[in-house]
Amino acid sequence: MSSIEINNLQEKDFPKILVLLKECDLPVSDINFDKQEFLVAEINSEIVGSIALEKYGKNGILRSFAVRKAYRNQKIGEKLYNKTIALSKSSGIEQLYLLTTTAEQYFKKVGWKVIDRTKVPEEISSSTEFASVCPSISICMKSEINLYE
């Protein structure tokens, strides 16, 4: 297997992220290069995975976490996730939130807790991700980020 590189998304590659997210049945209507900070997994310069962080002061939204089907079970998601947690810490984010319809078990394994969607901070609940993009049946989850680990 070729080596996996985790990089910041380059603006020229932004259209490739939209294709990847659509392939993985994730929403793209509010994806904006200036609003989310994307990390991408690349193998031989091909984008095979993504994850994004949307920052709101000390809170953030983890979103757009996707790995192409042909590249799953190779620890690509784990590498993307770990790099995003490090990015969250360096950005001073103390809590991360997400909505999912398919990945609840994955996030529980890495320490996330299911919470009531009405319990998220106002800036998170008014984001497009929470207010309109993700369906009301989505599971809301929260992770506390320990800045001192």
Number of C-alpha atoms within 10 A of each C-alpha: 5 7 9 20 17 18 15 14 20 11 10 7 11 14 10 15 23 18 12 20 21 13 13 15 11 18 15 16 11 13 18 12 14 9 12 18 18 24 23 28 24 18 16 10 9 12 21 23 27 27 25 24 22 21 20 15 12 14 21 24 23 23 22 25 21 25 25 15 11 8 13 13 10 12 12 22 21 12 16 24 19 11 16 19 19 13 15 25 18 10 15 16 22 16 20 24 26 23 23 17 13 9 11 18 9 10 16 14 9 11 11 19 16 16 14 11 19 9 11 19 13 9 13 22 16 12 15 13 21 21 12 13 14 16 13 13 9 15 18 22 22 24 21 14 18 13 14 5 5
